[in-house]
Amino acid sequence: MVEPGRIDKDAVAALQSERIDWRFKGLPAAAQGLTVAEAVERRLNLFRDGFLGPLVVLDAPALEHNLTTMANWCAATGAALAPHGKTTMAPQLFARQFELGAWAMTTANASQLRVYRAFGINRIVLANQFLDPAGLRWLAAELDRDPDFEFCCWVDSERGVMQMDETLRRVKARRPVNVLVELGAPGGRTGVRDVRTGLSLAFAVSASPALRLVGVAGYEGAIAKTASHDGLSTVEAYLARLRELVVATAGHGLFDGLDRVIVTAGGSSFFDLVADAFTAPWPDGLPVLPVLRSGAYVTHDDGFYRRTSPLGETTRIAGAPPLRSALRAWAQVTSRPTADLALLTMGKRDVPYDLDFPMPQRIRRPDGVAPLTGCEVTALNDQHTFLRLGRDAGVEVGDWIGFGLSHPCTTFDKWQLIPVVDADGETVVDLIRTYF
């Protein structure tokens, strides 16, 4: 059992004191001037209390279901969880993840790292090679300032090792920066492309007094886009190579003296395969800490992750409940220029569109909410949605349409303060602050 990471609970609680004003799109005039806590206490209604469309909301029961489901599954499998916080950049959600046992929080860049530290997160994984001199200077000072701050990042080239080493020596960093050799794959993103190069890079790290080799990292999500047989086989073969690099590096004594060797991968599509590979037996005496970095599980979705997640519409994990989509967008029909076309007040600035268009699911009229079928989004402009109407859709100007969304990682960045609604889908029980 690993010790969970920590976040400054007082800093998170202070978010409840922020005043609501014109900066936060979609919120009603009735909330202007109130603190977040005061607005939440009023239990405002999305449709009766003046919220302005378009609006993205989070489903409270689904959110809690996803958070607890993933935490319980990780605990049962023996994998530590370092969720990729870039998905939400929401300290309130980070705090709940730590409460449920998250070992660390993963970040993508120096700006996100500074947000994490502003909220006192004590254990951070930066899932990239970290070369920026200004960022490294800041990191070295932060490590010197706080002896409880634990940090690690990737390396994937000897030139990168040299640049990090030079910068850290120049600023006379007192603590070495922990790094993991990143193994990539042909057609993937970053990372060395083969085990031999990875082992050579591990030797280069070991020769640097400014760096400390603590493990091996990778990312399987970039090499398989579907959960087909071929996709799963590709991921399994990649994870086998990653294990090979760990064993080879340990065989040369490059992990000697470590209490734990961090071995990490795992997006939100194949975390079952990663857990299987990393929790399988290792050579005697190799103290591996398997770490998953899934982030999108927090809200799941109605598109990409519904298709690919091991806890999606086709589950690959026995005994664990499927994740639920906790994201919904609401927009109003503003025009119906032809019988088969409606235009809505929602566009690329409001909802994700990089993997799938929003999926129309519900229609709300004065007499209540009903399922909406036979309709499809065909295009998005900056501020408009083109909705092709089914023959019997009954969509009229002024109706509100509820949409499922795909890819939470390109949803949260469009909203600074997101309403969380209760099981009725309308009563606001929280407001989530994001920092992008």
N, C-alpha and C positions, 0 to 999 in steps of 0.2 A: 504494500500500500504506500503510494507516494504522498508526500505532503502537498496539499493544494497550494496554488499561488494565492496572492493577496492583492486587494485593491483598497484604497483609502475610502472607507465607508462614509466618512464625514464629507469628503469631497463629492461623492455621489449624492448624498443626502442634500447637499447644498444646491443641487440642480432644481430642487423643488421650490427654491426661493426666487428663481429667475422670473422676471416680469414678462408677460406675453404682450407683444406689440406687433407692429406692421412687418417685422422681419419674418414672421412665421406664417407662410402662406396657408390658406385654407381655414384658419381658425376664425371663429365668429367674433363679431363686434362685442358680443356680451362677455367675451373673455379678455378683451383688451384692458391692460392695466392690472389684471389679476396676477398673482403668482401662479406658477404651475400647480402647486399644492391646492390653492384656492379653486382653480378651475376644475381640477380633478374631483375635489370634494362636492362640486355642484352636480356631478354625474350628468353632464350635458348630453343631449341627443343629437346625433349626426344630422338628422333631417328636420327637426322641429326647432332647433336652437341656433340656426343661422350659420352653420358651417358652409364654407364656400367651395364649390367644386371647381376643378377636379380634386379628389382627395384620395390619398393612400392610407389605409388603416391596417392595424394588426389585430388579430383575433387572440384574445387573452387565453381562452382555454387551449387552443391549438399551440400557442407559444409555449405554455407551461408543459403541455404534453411532450413536445419535441425536446425541450431542455432536459426533462427528467428521463425520457426514453433513452437519449444518447448517453447521459451520465450513467444510468443503470447498466446499459449494455457495455460501456467501457469498463466499468468496475467488474462486471462479470467475466470479461475476456482477459483482464489484466493489462490492458493498454491504457497509458496515460493520455489525457486529452489536452492539447494546446490549441483551442479553437482559433481559426483565422479571423481576427477581429475586423479585417478590412471589409467584411460583408456588411456589418452594421455600423461600425464606429460609434457604438452606443454604450457608454459606461454603465448605464443602468442594467443593460443586458449582460455586460461583462461581469458585473457584481453577482448576478444570479448564477452565471456559469461557474464562478469561483465558489459560491455557496454550495454548489452541487459537486464540487471536487475537481474542477479544472486545474491541471498542474501548472499551466502557463498560458500566456496569450501570445498569439502569433501576429506579426505585423509585416508589412510589405516594404516600408521605406522609412526614412528618417523623420518625416513630418508626422506620420502615424505614431512612430516611436515616442515623439515628444508629447503627443496627446496622452499616450499610455502613462508616461511618467508624471504628467500633470495630475493624473488621478492615482498616483502612488502604486502602480502595478509593479510588483517586485521581481517577477520572473518573465522574461520576454524573449521570444524567438523571432529573429528577423529573417524571413525566408527568401533571402537574396544575398548575393555578394555585396558587401557594404564598402564602397570605395571612396565616397565623397569626402574630401579632406575636412570640410566644415562639419559634416556630420560626425566624422570620427573624432574630431577635436571635442565636440560636444559630448559624445559618448564617453571618451576617456575621462573628462571632467566629472561626468555623472557617476561613473564607476568609482572614481576616487572619492567623491562626496559621500556615497552611500554604500557601505560595505555589505549591506543586505541585498543589493541589486544584483540579480543574476541575468546574464545576457549571453546569447550566442547567435551567430549568423553563418552564412554559407561562404565557401570559397570554391571556385570552379576553374581557376587558371593560376599558373605560377606567376604571371604578371600581376594578377590581382593580389596574390600573397605578398609580392614585393612592394606594391603600392601601399597596402595596409601596413606592412611592417615599417616602411619609411615614414609614413605619417605618424604612426604611434610612437616611434622612436623620437621623432622631431618634437612632439609635445611632451616627451618624457612621461608617458603613461605609466602609472605605478602598478596597475593590474593588467595582466595579459587579457586579450579579447579571445573568448572561446569561439572556435569555429568548427564547422562540420564540412567535410568534403562532400560536394554535391555530385551525384551521379545522374546524368540525363539519359537521353536515348535519341537515336536518329529520328528526326521528325518532331521531336519534343521541343522544349524551350531551353533553359539554361542547363548547365551541368556538363561535366566531362562525359565523353561518349563511350568510354570503355573502362573496364576494371583496371587494366594496366596503367592508363593515364591517371586514374583516380589514386592508385597506390603511389605513383610518382609524386602526385600533388600532396599526398599525406606526408611523405618524406620532406617536402619543401616546407610545409607548415611546421613540422617538428624541428626544423632548423632555425625557426624564427623565435627569438626571445620575447617578441611582442604578441605572439599568437599562441594559443593552446588548443591542440587537437582534442575534441571531445566526442566525435562521432561521425556518422555518415547520414546524409539527407537525400531526399529525392521527391519527385512529384509525378504521380502516375496519370493524373487527369489529362495531361497534355498529349498523351500518346494513344488514348482510346476515347472516342466520343460517344460510343454506344455500349450498352450492356449485352451485346450479342455474344455468341460463343467466341467469335474471333476477337472481339474487344476484350473479353475477360481473359482469354488466353494470352493476349499481348501484355496485359497488365501483370499476369502471373509470371511470365518470362522475365519481365523487367524487374520485378521484386526479387526473383531468384538471383539476378545479377547484382542487385543491391546487397543482398545477403553475402554473396561471394566477395564483394569488396570489403564488407565488414570483417569477415573471417580472414581475408588476406592481410588486411591492415593490422588486425590483432596478432596474426602469426608472425609479423615482423616486430612485435613488441611496441608498436606505436601507441597503444592504449594502456601500456603498463602504468600502474600507479593511480588509475582512475577508479573512483568508487562506482561509477556508472558510465556506460557507453551509450550515448543517445543515438537511437536509430529511428528516423522519422520520415514519414510520407503521409499520404492520406488526405485527399480532398473529400468532397461530399458524394462522389459517385461510386467509389470502389473501396471505401474504408473497411468493408468486411474482408476483402482480399488482403489488404495491408495488415490488418490485425492477425489474420491467419498466418501470414508469412513471418511477422515479427515476434509473435508469441510462441511460435514453434521452438523446440529445443535448440539451444546454441551450444557451441563447444564448452566443455567444462571450464569454469573459471572466468568466463566472459560475462560480465555483469551488465547485460543489455537492458536499457529502459526503452521499451517501444512507445513511440509518441505519435498519435494521430493529430492532424491539423485541420480537420473538417470545420467549416464555418457556416455553410449555407443550410445545414441541418436545422438551425435555429428557427427559421421560418418555413423551410422546405419550399415547394412552389407547385404550380399547376402545369408546369411545362417540362423543362429540361430535367430537373431533379426528380420529378414524378416518374419520368421514364428511366432514369439511370441509377437512382439511389438504391442501395440494397434494402432500404426500408420504404421504397416507393410503391407504385401500383403493382409491380411484380416483385414481391419480397424474396430476398435471398438469405434471410436470417431467420432461423426457426426460433419461435418462442418470444420474439420481440414484436410489439405492435407497430404497424406502419406509421410513418410520420404523417403529419397533416399540414396542408397549406395554411399558413397563418397570415398571408398577404391578400389584400383585396383593394382594388381601385374602384371608386365611384365617380361617374361623370354624367352630365346631363345632356340629353338630346337637344341640340340647339337649332337643327335644320333637318328637313326631310325633303330634299329637292326632287327626288323621284320615288316611285313606289318601292323600289328595292334598295334604297340608299338613305342612311341617316348619318349626319355629322354630329360629333360630340365634342364637348369642350375639354379635351384631353389630348396631349401630344407627347412628343419625344422628351420634352422637358419635365414630364411628370411620371412616366412609366418606362419600364425596360422594353427594348425592342431588338436587342442584339442577337438573341437566340430564338425567340418566338414572339409573335404579336400577342397582346392581351387577349384573353379568351372570355367572351361574353357569357355570363352564367346566370345572372338574375336581373329582373326588372322590378323597379319600385314605382308604384303609382300611389295616389292618395289613399287607396283602399288596401294597401299592403304590398308585400314582396312576394314574387312568384318566380319559379324557374324560367329561364329564357333559353330556348333551343332553336336550332336552325339558322343562327346568325353567325357571322364571321367578320373579324377585322381584316380588311384588305390592304390598308395603308395607314401610316401615321405621318402627319406633318409636325411642325414645331408645336402647334397648339390645337390640332384637330385630329380626330380619329374618324376614319371611314369605316362605317359598319354596314356590311351587306346584309340585308334583311331576308329572312325566310318568308315564305308565302303567308303564313299565319302568325307571324311574330307579334303583330299588334302594337308595334313601337310607334309612339307619337312624340311630337315636339313637347318638351317639358318633362318627359319621363327620365328617371334615373336608371342607369345601367351599372350593374356590379360586374367587375371583371376579375378573373383569376390572372395571375402574373407568372412570368417565367424569368428566372435568374435574379435572385435577391441581391446579388453583388452589384447590380446596376439599377437597383431600386432605391435603396436607402440614401444614396448620395444626392438624390433629388429633393430630399425633404429634411428640414432641420428639426421639426417637432412633429412627431407622428402620433396621432390618437390610437389608443388601444381600446378596443371595444369588448364588451362582455358577450356572453353566449347569445344574446338577442341580436348581435350584429350592429347595434345602434347606440347603446349606452356607453359613453366614454368613461373608462375606469382608470386610465393612466395616460401620460403623454411622455413619449420617449425622445430624448434629445440626442442628436447625432453631431459628429464633428468631422467634416470632410474638408 
